[in-house]
């Protein structure tokens, strides 16, 4: 279980950092992080980091796919954690 929690923390940190990096790239008009990558990181356990990144960096807040998708992925991540915790 400890290894799983470490994995979740790492995924959330990575997703948060990616959101911040993408925001910085957007401001500079340079090459961006693909939205698909941001969603994959969130789906693989980093949804809370992605959602916090949206709030902290004020990034992707006008994209319906993110405004709806990130909270849904947070719920999905929570369900997965609960299911895994029940079987450990």
C-alpha positions as CSV (number, residue, x, y, z in Angstrom):
1,X,0.0,0.0,0.0
2,X,2.9,2.4,0.8
3,X,4.3,1.9,-2.7
4,X,0.9,2.7,-4.2
5,X,0.6,5.9,-2.2
6,X,4.1,6.9,-3.3
7,X,3.1,6.3,-6.9
8,X,0.0,8.5,-6.5
9,X,2.0,11.3,-5.0
10,X,4.5,11.1,-7.8
11,X,1.8,11.1,-10.5
12,X,0.1,14.1,-8.9
13,X,3.3,16.0,-8.7
14,X,4.2,15.2,-12.3
15,X,0.7,16.3,-13.5
16,X,0.8,19.5,-11.4
17,X,4.3,20.4,-12.8
18,X,3.2,19.6,-16.4
19,X,0.2,21.9,-16.0
20,X,2.5,24.7,-14.8
21,X,5.0,24.0,-17.6
22,X,2.3,24.1,-20.2
23,X,1.0,27.4,-18.9
24,X,4.5,28.8,-19.1
25,X,4.9,27.6,-22.6
26,X,1.5,29.1,-23.5
27,X,2.6,32.5,-22.2
28,X,5.8,32.4,-24.2
29,X,4.0,31.2,-27.4
30,X,6.3,28.1,-27.5
31,X,5.7,24.4,-28.0
32,X,3.0,23.1,-25.6
33,X,2.3,19.9,-23.7
34,X,-0.3,17.9,-25.6
35,X,-3.7,17.8,-23.9
36,X,-3.8,14.1,-24.4
37,X,-0.6,13.8,-22.2
38,X,-2.2,15.9,-19.5
39,X,-5.3,13.7,-19.5
40,X,-3.2,10.5,-19.5
41,X,-1.2,11.7,-16.4
42,X,-4.5,12.6,-14.7
43,X,-6.1,9.2,-15.6
44,X,-3.1,7.3,-14.3
45,X,-3.5,8.7,-10.8
46,X,-2.6,12.4,-11.1
47,X,-6.1,13.9,-11.4
48,X,-5.8,15.9,-8.2
49,X,-2.5,17.4,-9.3
50,X,-4.1,18.3,-12.6
51,X,-7.1,19.9,-11.0
52,X,-4.9,21.8,-8.6
53,X,-2.7,22.9,-11.5
54,X,-5.8,24.2,-13.3
55,X,-6.7,26.3,-10.2
56,X,-3.2,27.5,-9.2
57,X,-1.9,28.3,-12.7
58,X,-5.4,29.4,-14.0
59,X,-4.8,27.1,-16.9
60,X,-7.3,25.3,-19.1
61,X,-10.1,26.8,-17.2
62,X,-12.1,27.7,-20.3
63,X,-11.8,24.3,-21.9
64,X,-14.9,22.4,-21.2
65,X,-13.0,19.1,-21.6
66,X,-10.8,20.1,-18.7
67,X,-13.5,21.8,-16.6
68,X,-15.6,18.6,-16.7
69,X,-12.9,16.0,-17.3
70,X,-10.6,16.8,-14.4
71,X,-13.3,16.5,-11.7
72,X,-14.5,13.3,-13.4
73,X,-11.0,11.9,-13.3
74,X,-10.6,12.9,-9.7
75,X,-13.7,10.8,-8.9
76,X,-12.4,8.0,-11.0
77,X,-9.1,8.1,-9.2
78,X,-10.9,8.1,-5.8
79,X,-12.9,5.0,-6.8
80,X,-9.8,3.2,-8.0
81,X,-8.0,4.0,-4.7
82,X,-11.0,2.7,-2.7
83,X,-11.2,-0.5,-4.7
84,X,-7.5,-1.1,-4.4
85,X,-7.6,-0.3,-0.6
86,X,-10.4,-2.8,-0.1
87,X,-8.4,-5.6,-1.7
88,X,-5.1,-4.9,0.1
